[in-house]
Each structure stands twice: as C-alpha cells, then as structure tokens.
Amino acid sequence: MAWIEGRAADEREALDAAARLLSESRLTVLTGAAADVETVRALLQLGEIVGGIVDHDGFEATSSMLSALREAGIMLGAPAEMRRRADRWLLVGADPFAGAENLRDWLFERDGPDLGRGAGRAREVLHLGGAGAFELAEHQIGDGLAQLRAGLNGRRHRDAPLSDARVEEAAAFLDGAAFGCVVFAPSAFDALDVELLCGLVEDLNRRTRFACLPVQGGAGGAFAAAQVATWRTGFPLRTAFGRGFPEFEPVLNAAARRVASGEATLALHVGGSASFEPDWSGRLPVIRIGGDGDWTNPPRIAFAPDGAPGGRVVWEPRFAGFVAEERGADGTAGILAALAERLGSVMA
C-alpha cells in the first residue's frame, strides 16, 4: 500500500513520485529505525546513489560505545559465553541491564560457571553504582572507575568517592576472578567513561581473564545498524556520501542538525517497531517507509510494505552477534531497492 499527499496510490506510482523527489533534492537525509542487515544495506546503497547522509534514530544511545571502539578498542564477551564461564561479575552503573531485564535473568539463571577456568566456582557480583557498599551517584561513576583502575595497578589515587578500603576490596575481588565480566549500559556513560572501562578490562587481562559485556537495551537496533554500515563503508552511521565517498562525522551529519540548518531538502524515514515521528518532520518533505502509527505531520509519500517472503538477519543480544530468522522480512528493503532502480532511469 502507498499514499501520495494523503491519497491512496498504486505502489508503482508512489515509487515513481518518490524517485523524482530524490533526484531533485539538493541534500537528502536517510534515517529511521532500520535494524536488519538487508534494510541497512539497501539504505546505504540508496544514500550512496543520491549523495545523501545516512543516520539512525538511535545513534545518540550508541555514540559513546562507538567512540570507544574507534579510539581504544574493546575486549567483548558474548553473553552466551559469559553465563557459562564468568565467576565474578562487575556491574557498573545504577541499572546496567536497563531495557534488557530478560537478559539479566537469562545470564544469572545458572548457579555458576560450568566451562573453563571458573567451572565449579560460585558466582559473585560486585555492583559499582548500585545500592550497598559501593553505591555512587551517576556523576561519580567515572571517578570511581579511575580509582579502581589506579588501585588495581598500585598507583596513588584520591580517597573519594570510594574510600581506600573499598578500592582495595574491589581490586582484590577483580584480581581473584578466574574469568570475569564487566557489564554496563553504554547509553548511561560518555565516551571517556566507556574508554576508562575498556582500559580497566585491558589491565585485568594482564593478570587474569576478563571481558566487557555492553548491554545495548533499546539501542540494539542502532548498534547493529552501525556494524552493518562499518562493514559496508568503513564507518558507522552518520555518514555522508555527497563527495562521492563515505565521510563520517557524528555531529555535522546528524539528520536533525542538517534539517534545522536548512541544508537538507528531503528526508527518507525508514520505520520499524521502534519508529517514532522526528521533531523535524514538519520542516521538509518526507518519504516514509513502514513504521507504526500516524504522524502529526503527514509525510509527502508513504509506503506500508505488505511483507516479503523469507527471513531476515538481525542482531541477537544473547549472542552479541547476528542470527538468521526464518521469518520477519517486512518488505522495506525491497522498497528501497526499487527506489534505487528507478533512480537509475530518472537521473540518467
């Protein structure tokens, strides 16, 4: 099904109209809640053809994690491995499983690890920033991590926000792990704090075995899209193609910024279960593909894909990787591919 300025239209007519808008646009921003591999790849291909900017609605929630990956690297653990190997867990932040409570229950449903160095040991948990002996305010977490890293390496440090005794206790706890895991929600921290966490895990791996387990929660789709974009272009999303090659710039290439400045003259928004109406939707023409619910500012052209046969490849939090699903393809990638094909003839 398709609509042009609110009236029902044949899908072919709507595709032709959308292709004309794309070909005439000075700068198009392509954004939304794309999460499966095929849709993200199709969105990138279309962005490359029109010389646009490809963004994601959930970028901000993943930005600190992406920055740490680029600048420092990270030793990642898969949840399916950590639940069977890790005997000591460091939880960081007030709610490291925010938006992923089912993952917490799944990780801790066993009494303890049954594989590797920690097999047979009891599971122990230290919560930095949670209620109890290591309770810290959100703004103190970074300082607490810095103290812990210094104490672990025998360096001098301040006695706040953690006392020397607490730092020694936490350092001994971590140092005694057969295989440890650090759990945190990247959206709760800035890039420097995430880099500090990565450095702590790197230090611990010189003494024992440790891995990070970043919990993406509701930002899992954005993180998955960023990985697909990195395979495809060498950069995560917020990547521009206007000069004939991909250019990543997390501030300048924000869709909202380009719309607010008047540089963008058209937006293409890909929906999904996490879609919502952007604040800027009434400031320029929008082509909307999929998504739930009606917008306050109706799009110029809208598509409601009927679905597609076959499955899709999506991010699976339990494995920290992509898995194939036998069903679930929603037809969005097909609409994007059809637009790319039509643009070849419209722009010729």
N, C-alpha and C positions, 0 to 999 in steps of 0.2 A: 504494500500500500504506500501511496505517496500523496503529498499535498503541495500545492504551489500557492503561496499567499493565502492559505486557509481553505482553498477549494481542493476537493479530491481530484487527483490527476492520475493518468496512466504512468506507470513507473518509467517507461522509456521517455515520455515527455518530460518528466521531472529530472531524469538523468541528463537530458539534452540541455535543459534550462540551468541545472547546476554546473554543467561543464562550461556553459557560456559565462556564468558568473565567475568561475575560477579563472578562465582565460582572460577576463577583463580586469581582474583585481590587481591593484598595484602591489599589495602585500597581503597574503592570506595567512592567518594563524590556524593551525590544526591542533585541536586539543580534545579533552574529554576524559573518559574513564576506560580507555582501551586497556585490556589486560591479557587476552590470549595472544599467542605468538603470531598467528596468521593475520589478525587485525592490526597489530602493531606494525608488522612488516608492510602491510598494504598502506597504512597511514604514512609511513616513512617514504614509501615509493611515490605516493601522491604528492607529499611535501617536496620531494626532490624534483618532480616534474614541474610543479608550479613555482618553485623557488621560494617556498614559504618557510614558516617556523613551526616546528612540531614541539608541543608542550604536553603536559599532563595535569589534570585537575589535582592529583595527589602529590605533585612534585615537592611542595614545601615539607611534607611529612617525611620525606626520604632524603632531603638535601644534606643533612648532617652526615648521614651514613655514606652517601655518595662522595662527599668531600673527603671523608676519612679514607675511603677506598682508593681514591685518586692520589692522595697525598702520602699516606702511610702504609696502606695495605692492611689486611686483617686476616687473622687465623680463624676461619669459620668452622663451626661444627654443625653437622646435620642433626636435627632433633632426634631422628630415629636412632642415630648412633649414641648421642649423649645420654638418652634414657637408659641405655644398656651398659655404658662404660663409666659415666661420671659418678664418683663417690662424694665429691664435695662441690657445692654449688654456691656461687656468689651472685646474689640477686641485687641489682643496682637500680635505685630509684623507688619512689613510693609505690608504683604499680607497674613492674616490668612486663606484666602479661596483659596490659590494657588492650582491650579489643580482641584478645586471644585466650580467654579463660579456659576454653576447651583444650587448648594446647598445654596449659599448665597441668590440668587434670591428667591428661594423657602421659605427660612426661613423668609424673610422680606416682602413677598408679602401681608401679613396682616398688618392692621394699628396698631395693638397692641394685647396683650393677651386677650383671652376670657374665660380662665379657671383659677381657683384657686385664690390665694391672689391678683394677679396682674390684674385680669379681669377688663376691662374698663379703665385701665390706658394707657397713651400714651407710645409708645416705645421710649426709649432714648438710645443713643450709645456713649460710650467714646472709642476712639481709641488710645491706648498707642503704640507709634511707627509709627503712621500714620501721614499724613500731618496735620498741625494745631498746636494748643496749646500744645499738648502732643507729638510732633514729637521728636523721638530719633533715633540715629544711631543704627544699628543692635547690635553692641557690647555694647551698653548702656542699652539694654532692661533688662538684669538681674539686674543691679544696680537700675534701675527704679522700678522694681518689689519689690526689697528689701526695698527701701524707702517707697513704698506704704504699704507694709505689716507692717513695723515699725510704720508708721504714723497712720495706722488703729488701732494699739494696744497701741497707746500713748507712744511709745518709741522714744528715740532720734535717729536721723539719719543725714546723711550728707545732704548738700543742693545742691548736684549735682548727677546725671544730671538734676533732677527736682528741681525746687525751692520749698521752704516750702509752698508757696501759692498754687502751683499746686498739691502738695501732699495732702494738706487739701481739696482742691476742689475734687480731685479724691476719697479720703476717704469718704467724705460726699456723693458723688454720689453713691458709692457702698453701703454705710450704709443705704441709703434711698430706696434700692430696696425692693419691695415686694417679687419678685423672680428674681434672677439674673443669668446670664450665662456668662462664660468666654470662649471665642473662640480663639484658637491658632492652628498653624500648627506644630506638634511635630518635623517634619524634619528640622525646622528652628532653633531649640534650642538644647543645650546639656542637658544631663540628670539632672544636678544640677538646671538649669533654669526651667525645667519641674517640678522637685520636689518643687521648690520655688512656682511655680504657684499652685500646688496641696495644698501646705501649706496655701497659701492665701485663697483659696476656703474653706479650713477647718476652718480657722479663721472666715471667713464671715458667715459660718453656725452656729456659736455660737451667732450671732446677728440677722440673717435673714435667707433666703433660697437662696442657690447658687449651681450651678453645672458647671462642666467643659464640654466643647464640643471640643475635639481634632479633627481637620479636617485632615484626612489621605491623601486626594488628590489621587495622583497616587500610593501611597503606601498602599492603602486599601487592595489589594490582599495579601500583605506581612503580614499586621496586622491580617487579617482573618486567614491566614495560621498559624501564631503564636498562635492564640487562639485554633485552632484545635489541634495543637501539644501539647498545655498545657493540654487540656482535655485528650489526649491520653497518654502522658508521664509524665506530671507534669512540663514540661519545654517548653519554646518556641523553635523555630528552632535554628540552630547551635548546634544541639545535636548529640552526638556520641554514638554508640551502641557497640563499639569494645570490651568492657569488660563485655558484657552480660547484661548491664543495662544502662539506659539513663544517659548521663552526659552532662550538658550544660556548654559551655564555649564560650562566644561571640567573643573572639579574636583568641584563638587557633583553634577553629573549623570553621573558615572561609574557604570556599572552595578554594578561591584564594590563601590563605596562605598555605594550605596543598598541593596545586598543585605546588606553587613556591618552596617549600621546598623539593619536590621530594617524599614526603610521599605517596601522592595519586598516584595510578597507573591506575585508570579508573574513568571516570565521567559519570553520567547519568543525562541528562538535560531535564527537562520537560518544554515544550513551553507554548504557550498561547498567548493571544493578546498583552501581554506586554513583550514577549520574545525578547532577543537580543543575539548576539554572545558574549560569555565571552572573555575577553582578553587572557585567558589562553587556549583557545580551541585547539591551535596547539601543545600543550606540552604533551598531553597524549591522548589515545584513548577515544572517546566519543560515548555514546549511546544517540541519540536524539529522543525524543518522541514529536511529534507535533511541533508547532511554525510556525511563518510566515517567508518567505524569505529564501534565500540560504546563507550559511555561507562561509566566505573566506577560512576557514579550514574545509573541509567537515568532518562530523562525520564518525566513523568507521561503525556504524549501525544506520539507521534512520527509524522511523515509522511515517506515516501520517495517523492517525486514521480516519476512514470513518464516525465517529459519532456513537452515540448509541441511542437507543430508550429511551424515558422518559426524565425527567428533571434533575435538579441538585439543590444543596443548596449552596447559595453564600451570601457574605456579602452585605448588603444594607445600604449605608451611611445615608439615610434619617431616618432609624430606629435604627441605631447603633447596628444592630444585623443581624442574618442570616434569610434568607427567602427562600422558595422553589419556583423554577421556573418550569413551566410545560415543557419547552424545554431547550435545551442548552447543554446537555451531549455530550461531544466530543469524548468519547471512550478512553481517556488517562488512566483513572482508570482501564479500562478493560485490557489494555496492561500491566500495572504494576502488576495487579493480575495474569495475565497469566505468567509473568516472575517469580513471587513468586511461582506459582505452579510448573513450570518447574525446578526451583532451588531445589525443594524437591527431585526430581529424580536424577538431575545432581550431587548434593552434598551428596547423600546417600552413 
